[in-house]
Amino acid sequence: MNTKVISKINGPVVIAEGDADFAMHDMVKVGKQKLMGEVIKLDKKSATIQVYEDTSGMKIGEEVYGENEPLSLILGPGIIGNIYDGVQRPLNRIEEVLKTGYIGKGVEVSGIDLEKKWNFIPKVNIGDSIEYGSILGCVQETQAIENRILYPKKLNGKIIFVAEQGEYKVTDTIAKVQMENGKIVEINMYQKWPVRTPRPYKTRLRANIPLLTGQRVIDSLFPIAKGGTATIPGGFGTGKTVTQHQLAKWCDADIIVYIGCGERGNEMTQVLEDFPKLTDPRSGRPLMERTVLIANTSNMPVAAREASIYTGITIAEYYRDMGYNVAIMADSTSRWAEALREISGRLEEMPAEEGFPSYLPSRLSEFYGRAGRVETFNGDIGSVSIIGAVSPQGSDFSEPVTQNTRRFVHVFWGLDRDLAYSRHYPSINWIISYSEYSNELAEWFDENINEDFSNVKNQITKLLNEEDELQKIAKVVGKDVLSDLKKLVLEICKCIRVGFLQQNSFNEIDTSVPLEKQFKMMDLIVFMYNESLELIEKGIPLSEIKKLGFFERYLKLKYEINNKEIQKFDSVKHEFENEFKKLENEYEGHIE
């Protein structure tokens, strides 16, 4: 029997001793209740194990049973729409089995329903040559998502049997393959994959296509690419979770994987209750038909929290390999880092900055490094985009998790407490935020939206930076002493902040805005600024320009012009142009 005996228990960390031949990252069953655990350290005859369940009541002397395989997920039809804990146990199925709202110890439930039958449609014929990642057939997993059954073996082969179209369980044989070495293998509709091992791909592609979110401050100023990485750092109450909810609902990813990693129970409860009620704006169907939720709240075992982000990224890669664009929302990686810190402390490892383990940067790098836009082995293009929230205490962006995360992501959406408390949402601070994808995506924006998109965006950014400097000066000397040119910058930037960057998620028109409308809104701002600047340079006071009421009217346009009537911005621009010319002519006549 491949067993060891428990010699020490320290919370979720257990040390077992004996002659059993365990391997690093092997799964084990711990104690009489057979709790799920993973080997994280080996030393001669002892093995250190992190247990993914509550160890209270466990005693020294109980046995640990080796499973001879690493922590792996079962991947197949039935994942979409599920709500899992951190190690892929479906919470709804656990509730059905235990007849209670609490997760019992040692409960074993398969990640997908092994008894449910699916309508399998074959895509290969007898005699076809196949290789790793080839599509054997497909199953309509939900109305929104088709699950493509992929050949999981490394060796190439030939199809010698394929099931006819019909209803099958995921455990049924749907194909037989004779591999190059002559061995015949049976293929069913599910596969297992170790969570800490990235799934392979054929080629990594450039991140030059944007992941559109419908949020103006993101899409227009700080865009993220498909296959890109972003972080949303912010203190308590600044809107991290709300922003991620908006991105999950409105971004143009095919599949959403939402990881609630160590968040408060009431927040996660809200997510679990709200998401099933949300309607997918693409199809009008429930959003859960293309969503996977992973819930590991702060009161759940800390070791499972550490595993939850690997569970999420492995599920995302599985669907990426089918050619889907997948977006991961990890909320929040700070809680995950705290789990690392707690386990590291129980292992008596030497702490680094603020008690976090010295390997925190490498773990963050491993996680964000699994994002990317790739060509799969079957020739499809798929992507995994990762958007991770960070919760620095006291909004201190200099703390280790935020700083190390910045090293490995390409987009930084820094949330501002003052903006949030003034009801400016999304509360993304445009001065400290940045996107390293901007130059890479500029060509796409100019070709697909408007050839002036990048120029207009750059002018908006330049004005906001200029306003920041002017606000500092105005605090010292007052706004009254500023010239009309500088006052114009402040007026225009108020239009940018309130009329463009601020977005109302509860307004049907404003909650998500197409990129074409975003460009029209930016273009109108730049037009107003350039026309006003020209008039001021001709001697017309800013006070006369303000009497036209354009600045006040602009603030209302985002609600007045809906997303299907974008051409109305051209009419408004033409109207503004006529009024500017009229004012210029009147003023010139007055001077004469």
C-alpha positions, 0 to 999 in steps of 0.5 A: 500500500502506497501510504505514509503516516502523519507525524505533524499537523500545522493548519493546512500543512501536514507532514507525513513519514514512511517508506511510500514513494511519493512524488512532487505535486502528487495528489494524496488522500489525507487521514481517515476522512481522506481529505484532498491534498498535494505534496509540496515538499519531499525530504528523505522519508518525509513528505510535506502536504498542503491539504485543500480541506479543513484539517480540524479533528485530524490526528497524528498517526492517521495514514496518507494515501498516494494517488500517483498523479498530480492535481488534475482537472477533468476537462470535457462537456459540462464545464460551462455554466458550472460553479466550482470551488478552488479544486474543481468540485461543483458546488451545486452537485455537492449540495445535491449529494450532501443535502446541505448548503455546507461543503463536507469533508472528504466529499468526492464529486466529479468536475463534470457529470459523467452520466449525462448524455451529449449529442456527439457529431463526428468530424473525422472518418475511418482512415484519417490521420490525426495528431495532437489537438485534432478535432474528433467531433463536437458537442453542443455544450450550451446554445452559445458554446460548441465543445470540440472534442480534441485528440489528447495523445502526443503520438500521431495516429490513424482513426480505425473507429469513430462513433456515429452521431448520437447520444453518448456519455463522456466516458463512452468511447467515441473513437479508436486510434492506432498510434505510430507505435502500433498501440491502439487507444480508445478516446472518450469525450473527456481528458485530464490535465495537471493544473500546474502544467501549461497546455501546449500550442503551435505558435504564439501570435502578436497581441495586435487585436483589441479585447473590446470591453465597451468601457470608454476609458479602457477601449480608447485610452488604455486598451487590452489586447486579446491574449493580453494581461491587465491588472486593476489595483485599488483599495476597498470601495474603489470598484474593482469587482464592479469593473470586472463584472462590467468587463465580464458582461460586455467584453467580446471574449467568447468565454468568461472564467471568473475566479473569486479568489479569497474574496469576502463571502457576501461579495462572492454570494452576490456574484453567484446570485447575480451572474445566473440572472445576467443576460448575454448582450450577444444572444439574449440568452443567460450569460452563464451559457458562456461563463464558468465561476470558481468560488473560493471565499476567504472562509474556505481552506487557504490551500484551495485558494492557492490552487484556484487560479491554476484551476481557472487558467487550465479551464481557460486554456482548454477552451482556447485550444478549441479556438475560443477567445477566453477572458479570465477575471481573477478577483483578487490576486492579493488574497491568493498571495496572502494564501501563499504567505500563510502556507509559506509561514507554516512551512517555516520558510524565510520571508521576503518583503512584508512576509510574502515568500521570496518566490511570489514574483515567479508565481505571478510570472507563471500565472500571467505568462499563461496568457496569450493569443496562439495558433492551436495544433488544429490551425484555429486561433484562440486566446486567453486574456487575464485581468487580475484585481489587486487589493493593496491595503490603504490603496498603497500601490508600492506594496509587494503584490501590486509592484510585482504584478506590474512587472508581468502585466502590460496594462495597468488600470489604477483605481483612484479612491478620490474618484470613487468617492466622488461617484466617478466610475469607472474610477480609473485614474488616467494619470497613473494608468497605462497600456503597453499595447497602445502602439501595437493596437494603433494600426488596428484602430486606425484601419478598422475604426478611423484613420485619425483614431490614434491622433485623436486619442493622443490629443485627448491624453495630452489634454488630460496631462496638461490639465493635471499640471494646471490643476496643481498651479490653480491650487496655488494661485487660483483659476482666475489668474490663468489665461483664457487658453489655459482656462479652455483646457480646464473646460475641455477636460471637464467635458472629457472627464464627465462627458467621456471617461465617466460611464453609468453602468445602470444606464441602458445607453451608457453601460457599454459603448461601441468603439465607433461611438467612442471615436465620435465622442473623442473627435467632437471633443477635439473639434470643440477644443481646436475651434475654441482655441482658434477663436481665442487666438483671434481675440474672442474671450472664452466667456463668449464661447461658453455662452454658446452652451456647447460644453454643457450640452456635450455632457448630455450627448452620451445619454441623448445619442444611442449606440445605433444612431452614431451618425447623429454626432456628425449632425451635432458637429456640423451644428457646432461648426456653424455656431462657431462661425457665427460667433466669429463673424459677429465678433469681427463685425463688432470689432469693425 
